[in-house]
């Protein structure tokens, strides 16, 4: 049995873009698409869907939102299995519950208002931080298509060892026929010197060589057939990954397993979710 891919919708343009992306992704993986609308008020508060339906916003119902979302999903994938459900509950609680039995959860950035697509909403951040499965946040600045991305390139941030995020990246690259850029950032503290008699070369060169070794270790289980490119770059991981996102169709980062302080997304994950120029997949570590 294939676990469905779940997408959360609220009737906003951002959520409908997420539906388009989710439909592509579900078709690529050959899994059903489940569209969920969670709400606390019956009255729709946005304008985008109201314009599409030709109705005042106060007359748009949860059923209308789901119907429009399903229509978007089937526009490019007429044979896609699509189910819908409306739940009168907090959206983050509903999506976290759905994530327990999903292959992936797709959400948009903040839904309505003048800053749509520029800021990450609390629902998207909560789901990306706590979900049991990979979560993809679709930026409002993207072309909202998973298949046939204009760059033909996926980027993954690599750690010191093989991780669930890197394995997820292999699968996505293979399914899309895209190149995979594995990126490892490195920095040389300004106070480091090479006064030690056993060290040769500049401090920068030593840190770069260490990054190359860590990257090779992280990619040790790369499968055959992946168009894999290895990149090391000087700078903070946040800056390096944000720069790479401008020429990528998907940016993939890992999320640490829960510890004594709960779920851990980290500063890198927070930064790319807020500012990346392409969709971001947050993959919880299971190793």
N, C-alpha and C positions, 0 to 999 in steps of 0.2 A: 504494500500500500504506500502510495506516494503522499507525503505530507504536503498540504497546500501552501501556496505563497499567499500571504495576507497583506492587504493594503488598507490603510485607514483613510477615510474620506470625511470631509465636512462640507462639501459643496463649493469650496473655494477654488480659484484657478490653480493654486499650488497643489491642492490635493488631486485635482484632475490630471495635472502633469504627472503626479506620482502614479496614478492609475495607468496612464499610457506606458510609463516605464515598467511598471509591474506586469502589465500584459505581455510586453516583449520578453521580460525575464521568465515569466511562467511558460511561455511558448518555447523558449530556449531550453528550459529544464524539463519540459514535458510534464508539468504538474498543474493541478487545478488552481484557479485564482479565486480567492475568497475576499470579497469586498465588505468591509465593516464600517458602519457609521455609528459612532457613540455620541450621545447628546444628553444634555440635562434640561434643555428647553425645547418644546415642540416648534417654536417659531424660529425660522431661519433668519440669520442676521446679516448675511452677505448680499452682494449685488450681482456677482458674476453669473451664478447659476440662474438667478431670477431673469437676467437678460436673455440667457439661452432659452429658457422655458417660456419667455414672454409673459411672466406673471410677476406681480408685486412680491417683494421678498417675504412679506408676512404670510403669503399663501403657499410658499414652498415648504413641502413636508419632508420628513425623513425618507419616505418612499420615493419622492421625486429625486432626491439626492442620489439614492442608490440606483434608480433607473438610469439617470444621466451617466453615472459612473460605469455601469455595466455596458451602456451603449458605447462609451469611450473605449472600454476594454476590447469590445468585439469589432471595433472599427477596422483594425488591421489584422485581427486574428478571429475570423468568423467561427472557427471550429473550437475555440478555447472553451474549456469547461469553467463557467463562472457561477458562483453562488454569492448571495448578498444577505446581510443581516443588519438590522438596526437594534441598538441596545441603549436603553435609557440609563446610562451610567457614565462616570468620568472616563474620558477617552483613554488616558494613560493606563488605568486599571484594566480596561477591556483589552487593549492591545498587548499588555504584558501577559494577561491570561491566554490570549490567542497565541502568543509566541511559544507557549509550552508545547503546542502541537502544530507548529508551522516549520516549514523549511527555511523561511525568510520572512521578515516583516519590512514593508516599504511604507515610509511616511514622507510627507512634504515638510518644508520649512513652515514658519508661522503662516497661518491661513489668510487672514483678512487684514485690511488696513493699509495705510500709506507705505509702510516699510516691508510689505510682503516680499519675501525672497531675499531680504537683506539681513534679517535676524533669525536666529533659531528659536522656535517656540519651546515652551516648557514641556509639552507633550512629546515632541520629537527628542528632546534631550533626555527625558526620563526613560523613554523606551530604548534609546540607543545605549544608555548606561546600564540598564537592568535586565533587558530581555535575555531569554535563554537561547535564542538563536541569532544568526546574523541579522543586522538591521541596516537598511540602506536609507539614507536621508537624501531626498532629491532637492537640489538647490533650484530656486526659482530662476536662476540665470542660465540653466542648462536647456538643451533642446529636447529634453524629456523622452528620449528614445534609447533603450538599452541595446537594441539590435542595430547593426550597421552604424556604429558611432563614427563621428566625423574624423576622429583622430586615429582610430584603430589601435589604441594603446591603453593599457591598464597599468596603474602604479600601485605597488605595495610597499609599505614601510617594513623593513626587515629587522629582526632582533638578532640575538647571538646564536640561536638554535632554531631548528624547524618549528614552526608554530601553526596553529589552526588557521590563522589569518593567511599565512603564505600558502597553505594547502588550498584554502578557499580561492585564492588568487589563481593558482594553477588551473583549477576547474573552470573558473570564469573565462580565463584566457583561451582555453581549449574550446569551450562551447562557442565563443564569439569569433574564433579565428583571429584573435588580437595578439599583438605583442605584449609581453609582460616586462615591465621595468621594475626590478627589485632595487630599492634605494636604501642605502645606509649612510646616515650623516655622521660626521665626526668633527671634533673640536680640539684645538690645542690650547691648553691653559697658558696664559701669557707669562706665568711665572716659571714654566718649565724650561730647563736648560739641558745641555748635553755635556755637562762637566764630568759625568760618571765615565770612568775609563773604559767600561764595557759597551758604551753606547757610541754608535757612529751615525753620521748623517744629521740632518736638521730635525728639530722636534716635530715640525709639521709632517715630515716624511715618515717618522716613526708612528704617529697617530693614524696617518692614512694607511699605512701597511697593516696596522692592527684592524682598522675598519674593513679592509679587504678580506682578511682572514675570518672575521666575524661574519661577513656576508657570505663567504663560501660555506661556512658551517651552517648558516641558516637555510641555505639552498641545497643541502646535501641530499635531500630526497626528491629533487625535481624530477618529474616524470618525463619520459621521452615525448617529443612532439611539441613541447612548449617553446615558443619563440621567446627565449629568456634573455634579458639584457641586464647586466650587472652595473650598478652605478654607485660610486661613493662620492660624497660631496662635503666640502667643509662648511660648517655652519650648524645652527640648531636644527633639530629634527623638524620642528614646527615650520621654520622658514624654508627648509629644503623641500618638504612635502607640499607646502602651499605653492611654491614656485612650480613644482612638477604638475600640480593639478590643472594648470592652465593649458596643458597639452595632453590631457588624459580624458578618457570617457568614464573612468571610475577610479577612485582612490580608495585603497583598502588599508585599514589600520586594525590592530589587535586591541583587545580589552582584557585586562588581567582578571583572573579568577577572584571571586569574593574572598576577602580576608577578614581580619578582626574589625576592620573599619567599614565593612560592607563592600559594595561594588566599586571597582576602580576603573575609571576611564582615562584619567591622567590628563596632564596639560596639553600634550600633543593632540589627543583625541578631541578635547574641547575646542582647541584652536581650529583644527581642520573642519570640524562640524560647523563652526560659525563662519568660516571665511573661505573655504575651498571653492574653486571655480567649477567643480564638477561634482556629481553625486559621490557621497562618501559611504562606504560599507564599514560598519563596526562589527568585528567578529570576536565573540567571546572565546577565550582560550580554554580548551578542554584537555590539554596535555599536562 
